[in-house]
Amino acid sequence: YKQVEQYMSFHKLPADFRQKIHDYYEHRYQGKMFDEESILEELNEPLREEIVNFNCRKLVASMPLFANADPNFVTAMLTKLRFEVFQPGDYIIREGTIGKKMYFIQHGVVSVLTKGSIGMKLSDGSYFG
């Protein structure tokens, strides 16, 4: 967290940017300040797969997409996931953009805007991309 403060000071970011960054980190880490990707990268593959399966069990159980999928496929797919946090008002992908990612909603609500108006809302267990 100290590095983030130093970064913001070095670049002389305005107060509103600083607040957005503080809000992001508070929401993203919710009091836990560790780099999960670094920790998982240090583990051997079987242990990493076991932990990822455990951590994502509720997400996988809530998605019909995985209901009849081969467990080995699900494990391989889960190890490729990257956790991202979006703040209210963030645009995840813009209409007409060619997508390069698939998003799985673990917690929260995503509004799908088409031509500027809300077409639908996606929530926990939904996916898009």
N, C-alpha and C positions, 0 to 999 in steps of 0.2 A: 504494500500500500504506500510505503514511503517513496518507492520509485515512481508511482503514479503522480504523487504530489510534486516530486522533483521535475518530472516531465512537464506537468502543467505550468510550473513556475518558469522553467527554461524557455518554453514557447510562449510565455506571457498570455496564456489563454484567458479570454474574458470570463467574468463571473458566471454568466449563463452556461457557457460550455463546461466550466468546472462543475457546476451543479449537475448537469446532465451526466457527466462522467461519474461523479459521486453516486448519483441515483442508479446508474448502470451497475457499478460494482456492488452497491448495497443489495440490489435485486439479484444480481448474478451469483454472488457468493453467500448471501444471507448469513453473514457472520463467520463463514469458514473461508479462510484465506490459504488455499493450497492449489497447486496446479495438478489437477487430476490426470491430464494427459501425460505429464512427466512421470507421475507415479506409475501409471499403467505401462508406460514404455519400458520401465525398468524391470517389470515382471516377465517371467517366461510366458510363452503363448498359452499353455493350458490354464495357468492360473489367471491370466488376463481374461481369457474367454469365460471362465467360471464367474469371475467378478462382474464382467459386463452382462452376462446372462442374469445374474442375481439383481444387479442394479436396474435392469430394463424389464424385469419380469412383469410388472404391472402394465407397462406400456404395451408389451407384446400381447399380453392376455386380453387387452381391451380392443385389439385391432383384428377385425375379421380377415384382413389381408394375410395374417399369419396363422389363422386357425388350422389350416390343413397343410401348412408348409413343412418341409423336411427340417427337423431340428438343426441339422448341420448347416443348411442354407441360412436359417435364422441367425445362428451363432456367427457365421461368416459375415452376414450383413450387419449385425450389431457391432462387430469390432471395427467396422468402417464408419460408424456414426460419429459425428462431431457435435458436441453440445453447443448450442447458440442461444443467447438470450436477446429478446427484443423488447424494447420499451413501448408503452402505449404511444400510438402515433407514428411509430416506425413503419416504413414501407419495406416489406420483406422482398417482394419482387413486383415489378411494375407490369401492367397489362401490355402484351405485345412483345415482352422480352423473352428471348429463348432461354429456358431454364436449364441450369447445369446441376441442380441439386433437387433432392426430394426432402420435404420437411415433414416431421412427425410432431404433432402437438402433444407435449407431455402435460403441461399445465397452462391454462389460459384460454383466451378467445382470440381468434383472428377474423377480422372482417374482410370479405372479398369484395373489392370495389370494381365495378365495371362501368366505364364511362362516367366515373366520379360518384356513382351512387352505390350503396351497399346492396349487393346481390344476395349474399348469404353470409352466415357466420359459422365458423368451424371452431370446435372446442376439443377438450381432452380426448385423445384417441383418434382424432382425425389426421389426415395426411393430404399433402398436395405437392405439386411440382413435377 
